[in-house]
Amino acid sequence: MSALLKRREFLLFLAILLLILLVRARFPSFGSPANLAAIFHDSAILIILALGQMAVILTRCVDLSVAANLALTGMATAMLNAALPGIPVGLLLLFAAGMGMALGAFNGILVWKLALPSIVVTLGTMTIYRGSIFLLSGGAWVNAHQMSPAFKAFPREVVLGLPVLSWIAIAAIAVFVLLIGRTALGRAFHAVGGDEHAAVYTGISVGRTRFWAFTINGGLAGLCGYLWVSRYAVAYTEVAQGFELDVIAACVIGGISIAGGMGTVAGALLGAFFLGAIKNALPVAGISPFWQMAISGAAILLAVAFNARAERRKGRIILKSAQSAAPVIQSSGAAS
């Protein structure tokens, strides 16, 4: 049990459970299965984006352009649907994911080939993508009446009691469990973030690994671009403005280290769900939007402090191991 209590994911799960119980004490319907499913549905896009961002952060990078990618892809997909309403939803999904992958790959190429810091690259491309939305649309909105019924209905269609959007998030979780835990690429993400020099010695291409992390993240952002504009039935230049901060916050709260090399799919999922639960619980409790921002920010700071303390503790353990090994090395040298 003591080992379980040391796991970040288990502690976060307890924090979510405590939050639900506290709100449920005053509003009993908050903890009902239907409401929890609704919170998951509301958090689905954040969960998907947090998984993609996790892949990038594991390689010791960060993608600030993810929300701008979502907005640009969403606008392009909505405009395509408005111009050609007969296009099947399946093709629109492929278009959105493909466009998002191209935008993510552009980030990855710049980080890989030009050896530029990812925060600088994605800050620049975030501005480029946001400006491109205005150039593409001329500042005009794509409203619900311009979208085809199939375009708007797809994320809301209920299958086995859950909307399709929730099922897409569940599928993304399952894919990432396999990708991170069962594939060479997933192991490379951890290796590059943990020690890129050691990764090179094992034959891993650091630049190529980061390229694929950005590309996968971009593809998920593009997919979420369609899901966002179809769910809310509107596309405009400021879609998801600032949402990249929520995505990074979900990763940090979930225990994914900004220093790279440490993090789990469960952590990203719980971090995103925790933020979703807070954003659903605070309005129910009658807390003002300003306090909601303050409480969310405090949760992020606590998570960062917790992560930093855990990483320092691991560093001390490694140092102690090295110190204990030193006399053995010296004595063996004297014997020789």
NORDAGI-V61310 format. One record per residue. RES is the residue in three letters. SS is DSSP state (2 for helix, 1 for strand, 0 for the rest). PSI is psi in radians with two decimals (* if undefined). BURIAL is # if it has 9 or more other ideal C-beta (glycine too) atoms within 8 Angstrom, else .. Layout:
res = {RES & RES}
ss = {SS & SS}
psi = {PSI & PSI}
burial = {BURIAL & BURIAL}
This chain:
res = {MET & SER & ALA & LEU & LEU & LYS & ARG & ARG & GLU & PHE & LEU & LEU & PHE & LEU & ALA & ILE & LEU & LEU & LEU & ILE & LEU & LEU & VAL & ARG & ALA & ARG & PHE & PRO & SER & PHE & GLY & SER & PRO & ALA & ASN & LEU & ALA & ALA & ILE & PHE & HIS & ASP & SER & ALA & ILE & LEU & ILE & ILE & LEU & ALA & LEU & GLY & GLN & MET & ALA & VAL & ILE & LEU & THR & ARG & CYS & VAL & ASP & LEU & SER & VAL & ALA & ALA & ASN & LEU & ALA & LEU & THR & GLY & MET & ALA & THR & ALA & MET & LEU & ASN & ALA & ALA & LEU & PRO & GLY & ILE & PRO & VAL & GLY & LEU & LEU & LEU & LEU & PHE & ALA & ALA & GLY & MET & GLY & MET & ALA & LEU & GLY & ALA & PHE & ASN & GLY & ILE & LEU & VAL & TRP & LYS & LEU & ALA & LEU & PRO & SER & ILE & VAL & VAL & THR & LEU & GLY & THR & MET & THR & ILE & TYR & ARG & GLY & SER & ILE & PHE & LEU & LEU & SER & GLY & GLY & ALA & TRP & VAL & ASN & ALA & HIS & GLN & MET & SER & PRO & ALA & PHE & LYS & ALA & PHE & PRO & ARG & GLU & VAL & VAL & LEU & GLY & LEU & PRO & VAL & LEU & SER & TRP & ILE & ALA & ILE & ALA & ALA & ILE & ALA & VAL & PHE & VAL & LEU & LEU & ILE & GLY & ARG & THR & ALA & LEU & GLY & ARG & ALA & PHE & HIS & ALA & VAL & GLY & GLY & ASP & GLU & HIS & ALA & ALA & VAL & TYR & THR & GLY & ILE & SER & VAL & GLY & ARG & THR & ARG & PHE & TRP & ALA & PHE & THR & ILE & ASN & GLY & GLY & LEU & ALA & GLY & LEU & CYS & GLY & TYR & LEU & TRP & VAL & SER & ARG & TYR & ALA & VAL & ALA & TYR & THR & GLU & VAL & ALA & GLN & GLY & PHE & GLU & LEU & ASP & VAL & ILE & ALA & ALA & CYS & VAL & ILE & GLY & GLY & ILE & SER & ILE & ALA & GLY & GLY & MET & GLY & THR & VAL & ALA & GLY & ALA & LEU & LEU & GLY & ALA & PHE & PHE & LEU & GLY & ALA & ILE & LYS & ASN & ALA & LEU & PRO & VAL & ALA & GLY & ILE & SER & PRO & PHE & TRP & GLN & MET & ALA & ILE & SER & GLY & ALA & ALA & ILE & LEU & LEU & ALA & VAL & ALA & PHE & ASN & ALA & ARG & ALA & GLU & ARG & ARG & LYS & GLY & ARG & ILE & ILE & LEU & LYS & SER & ALA & GLN & SER & ALA & ALA & PRO & VAL & ILE & GLN & SER & SER & GLY & ALA & ALA & SER}
ss = {0 & 2 & 2 & 2 & 2 & 0 & 0 & 2 & 2 & 2 & 2 & 2 & 2 & 2 & 2 & 2 & 2 & 2 & 2 & 2 & 2 & 2 & 2 & 2 & 2 & 2 & 0 & 2 & 2 & 2 & 2 & 0 & 2 & 2 & 2 & 2 & 2 & 2 & 2 & 2 & 2 & 2 & 2 & 2 & 2 & 2 & 2 & 2 & 2 & 2 & 2 & 2 & 2 & 2 & 2 & 2 & 2 & 2 & 0 & 0 & 0 & 0 & 0 & 0 & 0 & 2 & 2 & 2 & 2 & 2 & 2 & 2 & 2 & 2 & 2 & 2 & 2 & 2 & 2 & 2 & 2 & 2 & 2 & 0 & 0 & 0 & 0 & 0 & 2 & 2 & 2 & 2 & 2 & 2 & 2 & 2 & 2 & 2 & 2 & 2 & 2 & 2 & 2 & 2 & 2 & 2 & 2 & 2 & 2 & 2 & 2 & 2 & 2 & 0 & 0 & 0 & 0 & 2 & 2 & 2 & 2 & 2 & 2 & 2 & 2 & 2 & 2 & 2 & 2 & 2 & 2 & 2 & 2 & 2 & 2 & 2 & 2 & 0 & 0 & 0 & 0 & 1 & 0 & 2 & 2 & 2 & 0 & 0 & 2 & 2 & 2 & 2 & 2 & 2 & 2 & 2 & 0 & 1 & 1 & 0 & 0 & 1 & 1 & 2 & 2 & 2 & 2 & 2 & 2 & 2 & 2 & 2 & 2 & 2 & 2 & 2 & 2 & 2 & 2 & 2 & 2 & 2 & 0 & 2 & 2 & 2 & 2 & 2 & 2 & 2 & 2 & 2 & 2 & 2 & 0 & 2 & 2 & 2 & 2 & 2 & 2 & 0 & 0 & 0 & 0 & 2 & 2 & 2 & 2 & 2 & 2 & 2 & 2 & 2 & 2 & 2 & 2 & 2 & 2 & 2 & 2 & 2 & 2 & 2 & 2 & 2 & 2 & 2 & 2 & 2 & 2 & 2 & 0 & 0 & 1 & 0 & 0 & 0 & 0 & 0 & 0 & 0 & 2 & 2 & 2 & 2 & 2 & 2 & 2 & 2 & 2 & 2 & 2 & 0 & 0 & 0 & 0 & 0 & 0 & 0 & 0 & 0 & 0 & 0 & 2 & 2 & 2 & 2 & 2 & 2 & 2 & 2 & 2 & 2 & 2 & 2 & 2 & 2 & 2 & 2 & 2 & 2 & 2 & 2 & 0 & 0 & 0 & 0 & 2 & 2 & 2 & 2 & 2 & 2 & 2 & 2 & 2 & 2 & 2 & 2 & 2 & 2 & 2 & 2 & 2 & 2 & 2 & 2 & 2 & 2 & 2 & 2 & 2 & 2 & 2 & 2 & 2 & 2 & 2 & 2 & 2 & 2 & 2 & 2 & 2 & 2 & 2 & 2 & 2 & 2 & 2 & 2 & 2 & 2 & 2 & 0}
psi = {-0.67 & -0.65 & -0.64 & -0.66 & -0.33 & -0.22 & 2.26 & -0.71 & -0.69 & -0.72 & -0.68 & -0.67 & -0.74 & -0.67 & -0.73 & -0.77 & -0.74 & -0.73 & -0.79 & -0.74 & -0.68 & -0.78 & -0.62 & -0.50 & -0.53 & -0.58 & 1.55 & -0.54 & -0.26 & -0.63 & 0.17 & 2.65 & -0.66 & -0.71 & -0.66 & -0.67 & -0.63 & -0.69 & -0.74 & -0.72 & -0.75 & -0.52 & 0.00 & -0.81 & -0.71 & -0.69 & -0.81 & -0.79 & -0.62 & -0.63 & -0.79 & -0.75 & -0.58 & -0.76 & -0.70 & -0.81 & -0.59 & -0.54 & 0.22 & 0.69 & 3.14 & 2.57 & 1.79 & -0.14 & 0.09 & -0.72 & -0.61 & -0.66 & -0.84 & -0.81 & -0.75 & -0.78 & -0.70 & -0.74 & -0.80 & -0.72 & -0.72 & -0.72 & -0.65 & -0.73 & -0.69 & -0.64 & -0.65 & 1.33 & -0.23 & -0.09 & 2.28 & 2.62 & -0.61 & -0.72 & -0.62 & -0.65 & -0.77 & -0.71 & -0.82 & -0.83 & -0.70 & -0.73 & -0.73 & -0.69 & -0.69 & -0.72 & -0.70 & -0.69 & -0.59 & -0.77 & -0.81 & -0.67 & -0.76 & -0.74 & -0.68 & -1.03 & -0.57 & -0.06 & 0.73 & 2.60 & 2.37 & -0.59 & -0.60 & -0.79 & -0.89 & -0.41 & -0.69 & -0.81 & -0.51 & -0.77 & -0.71 & -0.83 & -0.70 & -0.75 & -0.59 & -0.51 & -0.77 & -0.72 & -0.65 & -0.73 & -0.23 & 0.35 & -0.02 & 2.67 & 2.70 & 1.95 & 3.04 & -0.69 & -0.26 & -0.19 & 2.53 & 2.68 & -0.69 & -0.66 & -0.76 & -0.50 & -0.47 & -0.92 & -0.39 & -0.24 & 2.33 & 2.22 & 2.10 & 0.69 & -0.08 & 2.54 & 2.72 & -0.65 & -0.73 & -0.69 & -0.61 & -0.72 & -0.73 & -0.74 & -0.71 & -0.69 & -0.81 & -0.74 & -0.72 & -0.54 & -0.75 & -0.75 & -0.86 & -0.66 & -0.32 & -0.01 & 2.77 & -0.62 & -0.74 & -0.73 & -0.58 & -0.63 & -0.85 & -0.71 & -0.77 & -0.73 & -0.56 & -0.82 & 1.71 & -0.52 & -0.74 & -0.63 & -0.69 & -0.72 & -0.43 & 0.06 & 0.18 & 2.30 & 1.94 & -0.83 & -0.76 & -0.66 & -0.77 & -0.62 & -0.80 & -0.57 & -0.80 & -0.67 & -0.79 & -0.78 & -0.72 & -0.70 & -0.73 & -0.67 & -0.72 & -0.76 & -0.75 & -0.42 & -0.82 & -0.79 & -0.66 & -0.95 & -0.52 & -0.62 & -0.79 & -0.06 & 0.71 & 2.50 & 2.26 & 3.04 & -0.50 & 0.31 & 2.33 & 0.51 & 2.15 & 0.00 & -0.37 & -0.50 & -0.67 & -0.68 & -0.84 & -0.69 & -0.72 & -0.71 & -0.79 & -0.79 & -0.58 & 0.08 & 0.24 & 2.04 & 2.25 & -0.43 & -0.12 & 2.82 & -0.09 & 2.17 & 2.74 & 2.81 & -0.71 & -0.67 & -0.79 & -0.73 & -0.85 & -0.64 & -0.77 & -0.72 & -0.61 & -0.81 & -0.73 & -0.69 & -0.71 & -0.80 & -0.39 & -0.57 & -0.71 & -0.76 & -0.62 & -0.64 & -0.01 & 0.38 & 2.39 & 2.71 & -0.56 & -0.72 & -0.56 & -0.76 & -0.73 & -0.75 & -0.73 & -0.73 & -0.70 & -0.67 & -0.67 & -0.78 & -0.72 & -0.69 & -0.74 & -0.76 & -0.70 & -0.77 & -0.79 & -0.71 & -0.72 & -0.71 & -0.64 & -0.67 & -0.70 & -0.66 & -0.68 & -0.65 & -0.76 & -0.73 & -0.74 & -0.66 & -0.72 & -0.69 & -0.67 & -0.46 & -0.38 & -0.82 & -0.59 & -0.75 & -0.73 & -0.75 & -0.66 & -0.61 & -0.66 & -0.64 & -0.62 & *}
burial = {. & . & . & . & . & . & . & # & # & # & # & # & # & . & # & # & . & . & # & # & # & . & # & # & . & . & . & . & . & # & # & . & . & . & # & # & # & # & # & # & # & # & # & # & # & # & # & # & # & # & # & # & # & # & # & # & # & # & # & # & # & # & # & # & # & # & # & # & # & # & # & # & # & # & # & # & # & # & # & # & # & # & . & . & # & . & . & . & . & . & . & # & # & . & # & # & # & # & # & # & # & # & # & # & # & # & # & # & # & # & # & # & . & . & . & . & . & # & . & . & # & # & # & . & # & # & # & . & # & # & . & # & # & # & . & # & # & . & . & . & . & # & . & . & . & . & # & . & . & . & # & # & . & # & # & # & . & . & . & . & . & # & # & # & # & # & # & # & # & # & . & # & # & . & . & # & # & # & # & # & . & . & # & . & # & # & . & # & # & # & # & # & # & # & . & # & . & # & # & # & . & . & . & # & . & # & # & . & # & # & # & # & # & # & # & # & # & # & # & # & # & # & # & # & # & # & # & # & # & # & # & . & # & # & # & # & # & . & # & # & . & . & # & # & . & # & # & # & # & # & # & # & # & # & # & # & # & # & . & # & # & # & # & # & # & . & # & # & # & # & # & # & # & # & # & # & # & # & # & # & # & # & # & # & # & . & . & . & . & . & # & # & . & . & # & # & . & . & # & # & . & . & # & # & . & # & # & . & . & # & # & . & . & . & . & . & . & . & . & . & . & . & . & . & . & . & . & . & . & . & . & . & . & . & . & .}
